[in-house]
Amino acid sequence: MSTATSAEVDAAHRPRKLKVATVSLAGCFGCHTSFLDIDERLLELVQHIEFDRSPLTDIKEVGQCDIGLIEGGVCNSENVEVLRAFRAHCKTLVAMGACAINGGLPAERNRFALADVLNEVYRDRAGLREGSAIPDDPELPVLLQQVRPIHAVVHVDYFLPGCPPSADAFWSFLNDLMAGRTPHLGHALMHYD
């Protein structure tokens, strides 16, 4: 009969780390940058979480996670696929930033017909080569007619507002989630640049 070492006993009594995944859809990565602005507090955070799919890890497929943080709106078929995979694999899904919450700046194209936008960008704009064409490579994701917030496609558990949310808002929000509390941000933590 083997006996457990003190390290094994300590490990067995340590709380389980939460698995967190992050992704950017149609956005600017400003929310991820702001998240990284928690600076040295990242060292404390990784004592309580481990990252799954994220630009921070370069893991391409999302595994079973406790928390999914999503920035950016939904503008193409690939965004829809990634978003649905996150919803299926994350117990708690968080829309972070204005683009995920309401479409943000990418949704400005919603005021125009998609065909008109594509023609303006790829064919009709001054300075383009004669005969320029709209890309139609089958490898490219199909554009949606309208950019949508993520809650228009899947159920979202929490919204972390801001453009981008401040580092302090991320810190407070994640600490509430890790403690099992409903996140609450006071007015001082709201951030729109």
C-alpha positions in Angstrom: 0.0 0.0 0.0 1.4 3.4 -1.0 1.0 6.5 0.9 0.6 9.9 -0.6 3.4 12.4 -0.4 2.9 15.8 1.2 3.0 17.4 -2.2 0.3 15.1 -3.5 -1.9 15.8 -0.4 -1.3 19.6 -0.9 -2.3 19.3 -4.6 -5.4 17.3 -3.7 -6.6 20.1 -1.4 -5.8 23.0 -3.6 -8.8 24.5 -5.4 -9.1 23.5 -9.0 -8.0 26.2 -11.5 -10.7 27.6 -13.7 -10.2 27.0 -17.5 -10.6 30.3 -19.5 -10.8 30.6 -23.2 -10.7 33.9 -25.2 -11.3 34.8 -28.8 -11.6 37.9 -31.0 -14.2 37.8 -33.8 -14.9 41.0 -35.8 -13.0 43.4 -33.6 -9.6 45.1 -33.1 -8.1 43.0 -30.3 -8.4 46.1 -28.0 -10.2 44.1 -25.4 -7.4 41.5 -25.3 -4.9 44.3 -25.1 -6.8 45.9 -22.2 -7.0 42.5 -20.5 -3.2 42.2 -20.7 -3.0 45.7 -19.1 -3.7 44.1 -15.8 0.1 43.8 -15.9 1.6 42.1 -12.8 -1.8 41.0 -11.6 -1.6 38.4 -14.4 0.8 36.5 -12.2 -1.8 36.4 -9.4 -4.5 35.5 -11.9 -2.7 32.4 -13.3 -2.6 31.0 -9.8 -6.4 30.6 -10.2 -7.0 30.0 -13.9 -5.4 28.3 -16.8 -5.9 29.4 -20.4 -7.4 27.2 -23.1 -7.9 28.5 -26.6 -6.6 32.1 -26.7 -4.2 34.3 -28.7 -2.2 34.1 -25.4 -1.7 30.4 -25.8 -2.0 29.8 -29.6 -4.3 26.8 -28.9 -6.6 26.6 -31.9 -9.5 24.5 -30.6 -11.6 25.3 -27.6 -11.8 22.6 -24.9 -14.2 22.3 -22.0 -13.9 25.6 -20.2 -15.4 27.4 -17.2 -15.3 30.8 -18.8 -15.3 32.0 -22.4 -14.4 35.7 -23.1 -15.4 36.9 -26.5 -14.6 40.2 -28.1 -15.8 41.4 -31.5 -19.1 41.2 -33.4 -20.2 38.5 -35.8 -19.6 39.4 -39.4 -19.0 36.1 -41.3 -19.6 32.4 -41.3 -16.4 31.6 -39.5 -17.3 34.0 -36.6 -20.6 32.1 -36.3 -18.8 28.7 -36.2 -16.3 29.9 -33.6 -18.9 31.5 -31.5 -21.2 28.4 -31.4 -18.2 26.2 -30.5 -17.4 28.5 -27.6 -21.0 28.5 -26.4 -21.0 24.6 -26.6 -17.7 24.3 -24.6 -17.9 27.2 -22.1 -20.1 27.0 -19.0 -20.1 30.8 -18.7 -19.9 33.0 -21.8 -18.9 36.7 -21.5 -19.4 39.3 -24.2 -16.5 41.7 -23.7 -16.5 45.1 -25.2 -18.8 47.2 -27.4 -18.3 45.1 -30.6 -19.4 41.9 -28.9 -22.3 43.6 -27.0 -23.7 45.7 -29.8 -21.7 45.2 -33.0 -19.5 48.2 -32.3 -17.5 49.9 -35.1 -17.7 46.9 -37.5 -21.6 47.2 -37.4 -21.2 50.7 -39.0 -21.4 48.8 -42.4 -25.0 47.8 -41.5 -26.2 51.1 -42.8 -25.3 50.0 -46.3 -26.1 47.1 -48.5 -23.3 44.5 -48.4 -22.9 44.5 -52.2 -22.5 48.3 -52.2 -19.8 48.0 -49.5 -17.9 45.3 -51.4 -18.1 47.2 -54.7 -16.8 50.4 -53.0 -13.9 48.7 -51.4 -12.8 46.3 -54.2 -14.0 47.8 -57.5 -15.2 51.4 -57.5 -12.7 53.2 -55.3 -10.3 55.7 -56.9 -6.8 54.4 -57.3 -7.7 50.7 -57.8 -6.4 48.8 -60.8 -8.6 48.5 -63.9 -10.6 45.2 -63.6 -10.2 44.8 -59.8 -12.6 42.2 -58.5 -14.3 41.3 -55.2 -12.4 38.3 -53.7 -14.4 35.1 -54.2 -11.9 32.5 -53.0 -13.8 29.5 -51.4 -11.3 29.6 -48.5 -12.7 33.0 -47.4 -15.5 32.9 -44.9 -18.9 34.1 -46.3 -19.8 37.6 -45.1 -23.1 38.0 -43.3 -25.5 40.7 -44.6 -25.3 42.4 -41.2 -22.7 42.5 -38.4 -24.5 41.2 -35.3 -23.7 41.3 -31.5 -22.9 37.8 -30.2 -26.1 37.6 -28.2 -28.0 37.6 -31.5 -26.4 34.2 -32.3 -25.9 32.5 -28.9 -27.0 32.9 -25.3 -24.6 35.2 -23.3 -24.3 34.9 -19.6 -22.6 38.2 -18.8 -21.7 41.5 -20.6 -18.5 43.4 -19.8 -19.0 46.8 -21.3 -16.4 49.3 -22.6 -14.5 50.1 -25.7 -12.4 48.5 -24.4 -13.2 47.5 -20.8 -10.5 48.9 -18.6 -7.9 46.6 -17.0 -9.4 47.3 -13.6 -12.8 46.3 -15.0 -11.4 43.0 -16.2 -9.7 42.4 -12.8 -12.9 43.1 -10.8 -15.1 41.1 -13.2 -12.8 38.0 -13.2 -12.3 38.1 -9.4 -16.1 38.1 -9.0 -16.5 35.2 -11.3 -13.7 33.2 -9.7 -15.3 33.8 -6.3 -18.7 32.6 -7.6 -20.2 36.1 -7.3 -22.3 37.8 -9.9 -20.0 40.4 -11.4 -20.9 44.0 -10.6 -19.0 47.0 -12.1 -19.5 50.4 -10.6 -19.6 53.5 -12.7 -15.9 54.2 -12.0 -15.0 51.0 -13.9 -16.9 51.8 -17.1 -14.5 52.8 -19.9 -15.2 54.1 -23.4 -12.4 55.7 -25.4 
